[in-house]
Amino acid sequence: MKESIPPILRPESVAPVQLQAFATHFGLPITGNGERVSVTGISMNTGDLRPGDLFVAMPGKKTHGANFAGKAIELGAVAIVTDKAGMDILGESQLPILLLENPRANLGDLAAFVYGNVPGNMPKLFATTGTNGKTSTSYLLEGILRQLGETTGLTSTAERHIAGEIIVSRLTTPESPEMQALIARMREKGVTSVAVEVSAQALSQLRVDGMHFDVVGFTNLSHDHLDDYADMQAYLEAKLPLFTKKRAERGVVCLDTVYGKDFVKHSEIPVVTITSRIGVDADWHVGITAETPAYTSFVLAGPNGVNIRSRVPLLGAHMAANAGLAIVMLIEAGFEAEKIQAAILNGIDAYLPGRTERVTGETGPDVYVDFGHSPDAFLNTLAAVRKVTEGRVFMVFGADGDRDATKRPDMARVAAEGCDVLVVTDHHPRFEDPASIRKTLVEAATAARPNLEIYEVSPPEAAIRKAVSLAQPGDAILWAGPGHQDYRDIRGVRTPYSARAEARAALKENGWA
């Protein structure tokens, strides 16, 4: 079954922008007759192009977008923006052409202008980056904003939220035309505050260009995405541009990893710091007051004697740290600490799909489904599960195919060191041989703990059933990797699949409600 890609979200109505006004604003020469031409959208991809769009034809990895101009015209494009190379390909065109060298570098600004996303006309914008915790912080931030009475929007790995409407995401951070269209739709629906998850790839590929955030946050940095970046320094440098004057007013930096100091050092904007580590010097400190399978309570202590107490409906100290980061971001945006405390005194109201999500009924072992797919994520989540588990801790996981293979041995080592029973299975094999991926994981886990009880089970539907069949009440099973995702990528095809549904089915089949 082929994947079902969610549609690009656009505002229901757009005030037409005259092409001449557009050209004048950006100082672009027009070839052809641009009089009486008005633009109501913008697209870089004919698959998403709509009548009235400005088609941006850019050089790509394999070909130039100008080669698709004919298709764009058929679909209703009213004008084209392209570079000199694109002009040469287009030759004579029935549409007006605007010349712009390096259109990719200007795409965000072009889209912002088309959709009217201009200063003074925007909701409050918050952005979070980091290896782990971006999604969780974004959801917690949105939850607190709702409790403060804001009409909220969110864009994350898992979902887009628009004033209560929930839509499945296409990418962690959408391309800039989609992002600008999404923000315009949020404005149209009366959204007053937006939480945005920003990946390193999004910054490298200029997907958040044209946006200026009120407050940005950094969670942590650990081994991941080294298939996209040469080393950890390059990975760090890919995230740093979020903390520039071009993109944000203020920042909040978590010092729980050593890379936090680098963000403070290189930030162009004013920043405050936060930590959940004892002995680390920071402006704000998160202290854990209680941990249970259902929630984690904490106190956030800051300058001038500020103490904010609350709890998150999630397992683990790292989740409380994410909540603390979200709260400090709100304070930096101008929300009063007293009002935040009153709003969240009885807890933060947020549901995080697939983030240490407990799918257990009233009986049987606890089963947690989690999106974590890095060594550091495994370390934190296993430690959190261990703290609230009386019996054995089982770990079920696999590794991505065609992605950073250098982290696989560390993933297996951390998993082996943190659990009592390990079940190695498949995740997204993509075009790799899943048996080869499993072999690497089993060998690394065995090397780390030669006497550990390890099983290699494929496919994952069978793996979770194996774990559940071995577990008893009082035990816990952490199934890391799939989280909220509703598919597995097998040889380029997104096969429908739900870890949450499979885990519940496995429990039921073994007699647990």
ROSE-317164 format. One line per field, with one value per residue (C-alpha): residue in one letter; x, y, z. Coordinates in pm, whole numbers, m for minus. Each point is the difference from the previous one (the first is absolute). Example, Ala and Ser with C-alpha at 12.3 -4.5 7.8 and 13.67 -1.06 7.14 Angstrom:
resn	[a_s]
c1	[1230_137]
c2	[m450_344]
c3	[780_m66]
***
This chain:
resn	[m_k_e_s_i_p_p_i_l_r_p_e_s_v_a_p_v_q_l_q_a_f_a_t_h_f_g_l_p_i_t_g_n_g_e_r_v_s_v_t_g_i_s_m_n_t_g_d_l_r_p_g_d_l_f_v_a_m_p_g_k_k_t_h_g_a_n_f_a_g_k_a_i_e_l_g_a_v_a_i_v_t_d_k_a_g_m_d_i_l_g_e_s_q_l_p_i_l_l_l_e_n_p_r_a_n_l_g_d_l_a_a_f_v_y_g_n_v_p_g_n_m_p_k_l_f_a_t_t_g_t_n_g_k_t_s_t_s_y_l_l_e_g_i_l_r_q_l_g_e_t_t_g_l_t_s_t_a_e_r_h_i_a_g_e_i_i_v_s_r_l_t_t_p_e_s_p_e_m_q_a_l_i_a_r_m_r_e_k_g_v_t_s_v_a_v_e_v_s_a_q_a_l_s_q_l_r_v_d_g_m_h_f_d_v_v_g_f_t_n_l_s_h_d_h_l_d_d_y_a_d_m_q_a_y_l_e_a_k_l_p_l_f_t_k_k_r_a_e_r_g_v_v_c_l_d_t_v_y_g_k_d_f_v_k_h_s_e_i_p_v_v_t_i_t_s_r_i_g_v_d_a_d_w_h_v_g_i_t_a_e_t_p_a_y_t_s_f_v_l_a_g_p_n_g_v_n_i_r_s_r_v_p_l_l_g_a_h_m_a_a_n_a_g_l_a_i_v_m_l_i_e_a_g_f_e_a_e_k_i_q_a_a_i_l_n_g_i_d_a_y_l_p_g_r_t_e_r_v_t_g_e_t_g_p_d_v_y_v_d_f_g_h_s_p_d_a_f_l_n_t_l_a_a_v_r_k_v_t_e_g_r_v_f_m_v_f_g_a_d_g_d_r_d_a_t_k_r_p_d_m_a_r_v_a_a_e_g_c_d_v_l_v_v_t_d_h_h_p_r_f_e_d_p_a_s_i_r_k_t_l_v_e_a_a_t_a_a_r_p_n_l_e_i_y_e_v_s_p_p_e_a_a_i_r_k_a_v_s_l_a_q_p_g_d_a_i_l_w_a_g_p_g_h_q_d_y_r_d_i_r_g_v_r_t_p_y_s_a_r_a_e_a_r_a_a_l_k_e_n_g_w_a]
c1	[0_141_44_m268_173_m190_m92_175_m208_m74_m226_m355_25_299_0_140_343_65_301_138_m19_177_275_43_23_281_161_m49_m10_m300_23_m334_m329_m52_m278_m330_159_m79_147_m192_256_353_146_336_m157_m254_m144_m133_m60_m343_m156_121_339_336_221_356_230_325_302_m34_226_m88_m163_m115_m354_m38_m35_m340_m129_m231_m170_m21_m175_m247_m83_m71_323_m24_369_344_296_330_373_208_40_m378_m52_221_m204_m333_83_m322_m273_m370_26_183_337_172_378_151_338_6_m378_36_167_m295_m285_m116_m17_m184_m259_m43_m78_m252_m191_20_211_161_115_m290_m235_130_m82_267_249_202_260_182_305_226_61_m258_m294_m98_m339_m72_96_m218_m304_52_45_m325_m179_103_m95_m349_m27_98_m294_190_m137_282_174_271_218_207_132_m332_m276_m115_m252_m212_m236_m102_16_255_172_273_340_192_345_133_35_m179_159_m25_m297_m197_109_m106_m333_m50_68_m242_m268_63_m38_m323_m133_84_312_188_305_185_251_236_238_313_245_361_m97_m269_259_253_m269_m134_m351_m60_127_m247_m95_111_m62_m82_189_209_109_281_m49_319_237_110_104_m249_m29_367_m113_m92_284_371_43_m150_153_m169_m326_31_74_m310_m219_172_m165_m328_168_75_m154_m141_m215_m82_m29_93_116_m4_282_1_341_m72_250_341_m116_m227_301_81_m347_44_345_m105_m348_m60_m311_m48_m33_m80_101_m173_114_m130_352_122_309_m43_m11_m307_m268_m277_1_m246_m32_m199_m245_m172_14_m278_m104_m271_172_317_m23_258_87_156_215_120_117_m154_m129_m240_m121_m248_m138_m182_7_5_m219_316_264_350_215_93_m366_m9_312_m184_m292_235_149_m349_m96_314_m58_m346_143_254_m289_m163_m245_m5_135_m292_m256_191_7_m374_m72_209_m23_m187_216_75_m284_174_m17_324_m61_263_222_47_m370_m143_m234_m73_m339_m75_180_317_348_42_70_141_22_259_137_358_257_337_235_m71_m377_33_211_m249_m314_136_110_m348_m170_238_m87_m370_32_8_75_207_45_m35_126_m129_167_132_201_m73_130_173_61_293_149_276_m241_m128_268_m52_m377_44_253_m221_m302_190_140_m337_m233_m39_m131_72_m202_167_m233_m57_m100_7_233_m54_233_240_m6_m180_186_330_m121_m116_333_189_m230_13_381_41_m249_171_340_m132_m167_94_m235_m306_m316_m22_m251_5_m357_m137_m237_m76_m357_154_264_m249_m196_320_70_m355_m1_308_m109_m198_m197_249_227_25_61_148_m56_225_m3_m349_m176_m290_83_m270_222_322_224_76_182_m142_m359_m168_m178_m286_102_m68_226_m265_m262_243_99_m363_m77_298_m119_m353_123_194_m305_63_m286]
c2	[0_337_274_262_336_266_305_333_233_345_283_m26_348_214_369_7_157_190_m142_348_81_m328_79_353_m118_m244_207_m266_72_m141_m157_m7_167_7_259_m112_m321_m79_m275_m199_m266_m121_m342_m158_m335_m72_m276_270_279_167_250_351_m115_154_m291_16_m194_m83_m218_m340_m299_m168_264_360_89_200_m332_m36_341_m153_m209_305_196_m284_3_372_179_371_93_m153_96_m150_63_60_m374_m39_289_m173_m319_181_209_153_m34_79_105_300_m95_163_m37_m86_m159_m264_m20_m264_256_236_m250_59_377_m39_m229_225_294_m197_m114_328_m135_332_158_135_m254_m318_m221_m54_m247_m250_m241_m292_m181_m277_m372_m129_172_236_m158_m43_359_126_m196_107_360_m13_m165_275_269_m150_m1_368_72_25_m136_m225_m145_m264_m155_m304_m337_m159_251_346_171_297_137_m351_m160_m286_m108_m263_151_m44_108_107_352_60_176_377_48_m261_150_349_m131_m185_313_196_m262_21_378_m45_m229_248_m175_226_m217_m267_m265_m113_m296_84_m267_52_m101_269_265_m137_m7_347_m125_253_296_287_m68_200_m175_175_m264_m300_m292_m257_m338_m204_m146_m363_m257_6_100_m53_m128_363_173_m83_m3_133_343_29_m122_265_274_m98_85_322_222_m17_218_290_348_m88_m275_82_261_m203_m351_m259_m255_m327_m85_m370_m89_159_152_241_216_22_138_261_92_35_145_339_55_38_m341_m141_m348_m296_m338_m309_m106_43_218_171_380_137_268_m258_m344_m290_m230_m325_m45_m326_m261_m248_m196_262_329_181_287_277_343_270_246_325_354_217_m298_m119_m357_m166_m342_m229_m343_m150_m297_m179_m233_126_281_96_79_230_170_54_153_231_117_70_202_215_64_135_220_138_77_216_m235_58_m279_39_m53_m302_m150_52_m157_m317_m47_m329_m113_75_m115_m154_m324_m98_m276_m271_166_m263_m66_m260_m231_m240_m82_m58_m336_m151_144_367_62_332_98_267_189_8_m112_114_m127_299_m41_m367_89_253_m201_m330_176_148_m337_m167_247_m88_m374_m260_m295_m51_257_m132_195_m47_200_7_251_209_m121_247_236_74_m348_124_33_m359_m161_268_m45_m374_53_246_m226_m303_183_144_m301_m352_m162_129_m72_122_46_211_365_181_m220_214_m145_m170_m368_m13_m318_184_286_m243_m186_322_76_m351_m14_340_m87_m336_167_246_m267_m355_m163_212_m179_112_m99_83_4_119_160_246_m131_m328_178_182_m325_m175_265_m2_m381_9_289_m17_254_238_m16_276_m8_298_m20_271_138_m5_236_181_m110_m189_m166_m192_99_m324_41_347_m92_128_m310_76_m98_110_m96_112_m227_m293_40_6_m305_m186_74_m115_m321_m80_47_354_248]
c3	[0_m98_255_46_16_196_m210_29_215_m135_113_m132_m152_m97_m86_m358_m34_m321_m180_m62_372_72_m251_135_361_m80_m276_m266_m374_m189_m344_m178_80_375_0_153_124_362_216_264_91_m53_m76_m76_m88_m273_219_234_m248_m19_m243_74_130_m59_m109_135_m235_178_m71_168_62_m331_m219_m12_100_m322_m181_168_m105_m261_267_228_m274_m58_371_5_92_m83_10_49_218_m108_m40_m314_m59_23_m241_m254_33_m25_m306_m127_260_m3_365_145_149_296_9_340_53_275_42_275_229_m47_m6_357_m45_m332_160_305_m229_m206_309_189_284_86_330_202_m154_162_298_266_m145_204_m142_161_m134_132_m54_248_164_m282_m50_370_79_m284_120_361_m109_m197_293_241_m251_m26_378_m6_m232_m328_m328_m106_m301_m17_m266_97_m115_89_m71_m99_231_m108_266_103_m345_m17_m323_m52_m88_m324_126_342_m138_m333_m297_30_m242_197_332_m105_m132_330_205_m222_60_373_m14_m193_275_277_137_242_85_m199_112_m277_8_m199_m114_m104_m352_m4_81_m251_m270_89_79_279_m201_m5_365_304_332_325_202_m103_218_m10_172_m48_m257_m28_m262_m288_m367_m77_m339_m75_187_m5_378_323_m54_m340_154_273_m252_m198_300_106_m268_195_264_m235_m17_m341_147_363_274_308_89_277_13_194_145_56_m276_m52_m327_186_84_m372_m67_272_m133_m363_44_m165_213_377_168_343_110_165_130_176_101_356_26_m339_16_m181_35_49_161_m34_300_m2_288_m103_m277_m79_m311_m61_74_109_250_12_132_m218_197_m152_63_274_191_m270_59_m235_92_m239_m157_m349_m101_m111_131_76_134_m357_m67_303_m140_m328_190_187_m329_m137_310_m13_m371_89_274_m247_m236_267_171_376_219_241_m276_m131_350_44_m338_51_377_m50_m289_m364_m225_m301_m195_m173_m256_14_261_274_m56_240_m190_287_147_366_13_m139_m57_m82_m370_m118_m367_m71_m300_133_m256_133_273_225_m39_95_303_141_m70_132_320_38_m54_245_276_m6_m65_280_m227_m314_m277_m356_m299_m356_m276_m354_m203_m308_m333_m234_292_231_50_232_292_m19_222_267_m17_57_281_189_m48_130_300_98_m22_135_m319_m350_m316_m320_m297_m312_m32_m336_m210_m309_m265_244_89_337_99_m38_220_267_m12_78_291_149_m26_170_275_63_17_258_218_m102_252_m79_m111_m366_m266_m371_m130_m335_m91_284_32_117_210_223_42_106_262_133_18_224_223_322_205_157_m307_m260_m375_m182_m378_m139_m352_m154_241_m166_m355_m186_m261_m64_m292_m187_m333_m50_81_315_125_244_351_358_289_246_m159_m21_366_113_m215_147_353_m82_m162_317_220_122_m22]
***
